[in-house]
Amino acid sequence: MARSSRARLPGMSRAAKIAGWCWLPVYLVGLSVLLGWLNDALRLGMDGVTVNIVYFAVNLAAVLIIFHNFLRQPFFGGGFWDFLQALILGAAIHYGGTFVIDWAAQRLSISLTLFNNDTVSDLLTSGGTVMTVATVLAAPIIEETLVRGLVFGTIRDASRWLGYVVSILVFVFMHTWQYFLLYEPGAVLLSALPYIPAAAALCFAYEKSGSIWAAISLHAIINAIAAGVLTM
């Protein structure tokens, strides 16, 4: 029998939830700001690639420590076929939604500049294999555990639609907030639109499969394809 999209998701301990919610703002803003300040104040001379490697390494370590029991859940959740369907349908939601946004932007003559893609492209070109591994493997584990496992999973217990909304907003925020300091706010808000289908697709994949590893796998696939396109 197919797993209901409203099925119970893997449990997370109270301690993990508390520690996770405390770490979330560190991941979103705090660590990035701290590393930039330390780099300047101590004259460490770290370039963008090195700063990002440290950033991913610290966050990955924190996530593995805080959520080690949660991440030990069965990889395929409710079953292999639900897992596979979650990947296929999740990918359809992501790429279909992205196509609609791009089509609408073209019809309305709106320019969508993905500032984060430009940054990632530069880092992948400069950082080579290490940054590719961070983008394709580390980032999905960190982001899915925090955004889907913690944020969506916690809020969904009270309200499914609110879980979607808040986790989508957090996902959009983490990919755009720093660019409000550099570019015109309207352009940054428009650049956030393409992240909405991905965020919704990843929530769906988590629900459909009953495994956070489906969301991590789909995120890794999306990032791998994007990395290949950006470095062509």
C-alpha positions in Angstrom: 0.0 0.0 0.0 1.3 3.4 -0.9 2.4 5.6 2.0 0.1 8.6 2.7 1.6 12.0 2.3 0.3 12.7 5.8 2.0 9.7 7.3 3.9 10.0 10.5 7.5 11.2 10.0 10.5 9.8 11.9 10.7 11.0 15.4 13.3 13.3 16.8 14.3 13.5 20.4 13.5 16.6 22.5 17.2 17.2 23.1 17.9 17.1 19.4 15.1 19.5 18.7 16.3 22.0 21.4 19.9 21.8 20.2 18.8 22.0 16.6 16.7 25.1 17.0 19.6 26.7 18.9 22.0 25.8 16.1 19.7 26.9 13.2 20.4 30.6 13.5 24.1 29.9 13.8 23.9 28.0 10.5 21.7 30.6 8.8 23.6 33.7 9.8 25.9 33.5 12.8 28.7 31.2 11.7 29.0 33.0 8.3 29.3 36.4 10.0 31.7 35.0 12.7 34.0 33.5 10.1 34.1 36.7 8.1 34.9 38.7 11.2 37.6 36.3 12.4 39.2 36.3 9.0 39.4 40.1 9.0 40.2 40.6 12.7 42.9 38.0 12.9 44.2 38.6 9.3 43.9 34.9 8.5 44.0 35.5 4.8 41.4 32.8 4.0 39.9 33.1 0.5 36.2 32.5 -0.2 36.8 28.8 -0.9 38.6 28.2 2.4 35.9 30.1 4.4 33.2 28.0 2.8 35.0 24.8 3.4 35.4 25.7 7.1 31.7 26.7 7.2 30.5 23.4 5.7 32.9 21.4 7.9 31.7 23.0 11.1 28.0 22.8 10.2 28.3 19.1 9.1 30.0 18.2 12.3 27.3 20.0 14.4 24.5 18.3 12.5 26.0 14.8 12.8 26.6 15.3 16.5 23.1 16.8 17.3 21.1 14.6 15.0 23.1 11.4 15.0 20.1 9.3 16.3 17.7 10.9 13.9 19.9 10.2 10.9 20.1 6.5 11.8 16.5 6.1 10.5 15.9 3.5 7.8 17.3 4.8 4.5 14.3 3.9 2.4 11.7 4.8 5.1 8.4 3.1 4.3 9.8 1.1 1.4 11.9 1.3 -1.7 9.0 2.1 -4.1 7.8 5.0 -2.0 11.4 6.3 -1.8 11.7 6.0 -5.6 8.4 7.7 -6.2 9.4 10.5 -3.8 12.5 11.2 -5.9 10.7 11.1 -9.2 7.7 13.2 -8.2 9.9 15.5 -6.2 12.1 16.1 -9.2 9.0 16.8 -11.3 7.7 19.3 -8.8 11.1 21.1 -8.7 11.8 21.2 -12.4 8.2 21.8 -13.4 7.8 24.6 -10.9 11.1 26.1 -12.1 10.0 25.9 -15.7 6.7 27.7 -14.9 8.6 30.5 -13.0 11.0 31.0 -15.9 8.2 31.0 -18.4 6.2 33.5 -16.4 9.3 35.7 -16.0 9.9 35.7 -19.7 6.3 36.5 -20.5 6.3 39.4 -18.1 9.8 40.5 -19.2 11.2 40.1 -15.7 14.9 39.5 -15.2 15.7 36.8 -12.7 19.3 36.9 -11.6 20.2 34.0 -9.3 22.9 35.7 -7.2 23.6 32.5 -5.2 24.2 30.6 -8.4 26.8 33.1 -9.5 28.5 32.7 -6.1 28.4 28.9 -6.2 29.7 28.9 -9.8 32.8 31.0 -8.8 33.4 28.7 -5.8 33.1 25.5 -7.8 35.5 26.9 -10.4 38.0 28.0 -7.7 37.5 25.1 -5.2 37.4 22.2 -7.6 36.7 18.8 -6.1 36.5 19.9 -2.5 33.7 22.5 -3.2 31.9 20.0 -5.4 31.8 17.5 -2.6 30.6 20.2 -0.1 27.9 21.3 -2.5 26.7 17.9 -3.6 27.1 15.9 -0.3 27.6 18.1 2.7 25.1 20.9 1.9 22.1 18.4 1.4 22.8 16.6 4.6 23.0 19.9 6.6 20.1 21.7 5.0 17.7 18.8 4.8 18.3 17.7 8.4 17.8 21.3 9.7 15.1 22.6 7.3 13.1 19.4 6.5 13.9 17.2 9.5 13.8 19.9 12.2 11.8 22.9 10.9 9.2 21.1 8.7 9.0 18.0 10.9 8.4 19.9 14.1 5.9 22.4 12.8 4.1 19.8 10.7 3.0 18.1 13.9 0.8 21.2 14.6 0.0 22.3 11.0 1.0 20.7 7.8 0.5 23.8 5.6 2.3 26.0 8.1 5.2 23.5 8.1 5.4 23.9 4.3 5.3 27.7 4.5 7.9 28.1 7.3 10.3 25.6 5.9 10.0 27.2 2.4 10.7 30.6 3.9 13.7 29.4 5.8 15.1 27.6 2.7 14.6 30.8 0.6 16.1 33.0 3.4 19.3 30.9 3.7 20.0 31.2 0.0 19.3 35.0 -0.3 19.8 36.9 2.9 23.4 38.0 2.3 22.6 39.4 -1.1 20.3 42.0 0.4 23.5 43.7 1.6 24.9 43.8 -1.9 22.1 44.3 -4.4 18.8 46.1 -4.9 16.2 44.4 -2.6 13.6 44.0 -5.4 16.1 42.0 -7.5 17.0 39.8 -4.6 13.3 39.1 -3.8 12.8 38.0 -7.4 15.9 35.8 -7.2 14.2 34.0 -4.3 11.3 32.7 -6.5 13.2 29.7 -8.1 13.9 28.3 -4.6 10.3 27.9 -3.8 9.6 24.8 -6.0 12.8 23.1 -4.7 11.8 23.7 -1.1 8.2 22.4 -1.7 9.6 19.4 -3.6 12.0 18.5 -0.8 9.2 18.7 1.8 7.1 16.4 -0.4 9.9 13.9 -0.9 10.3 13.7 2.9 6.6 13.2 3.5 6.1 10.7 0.6 9.0 8.5 1.6 8.9 8.9 5.3 12.7 9.2 5.2 14.9 12.3 5.5 17.3 10.4 3.2 14.9 10.8 0.3 15.0 14.6 0.7 18.8 14.5 1.1 19.1 12.3 -2.0 16.9 14.5 -4.1 18.7 17.6 -2.9 22.1 16.0 -3.8 20.8 15.1 -7.3 19.5 18.7 -7.9 22.8 20.2 -6.7 24.9 17.7 -8.8 22.9 18.7 -11.9 23.2 22.4 -11.1 26.9 22.1 -10.4 27.4 20.3 -13.7 25.5 23.1 -15.6 27.3 25.9 -13.7 30.8 24.5 -14.5 30.2 23.7 -18.2 
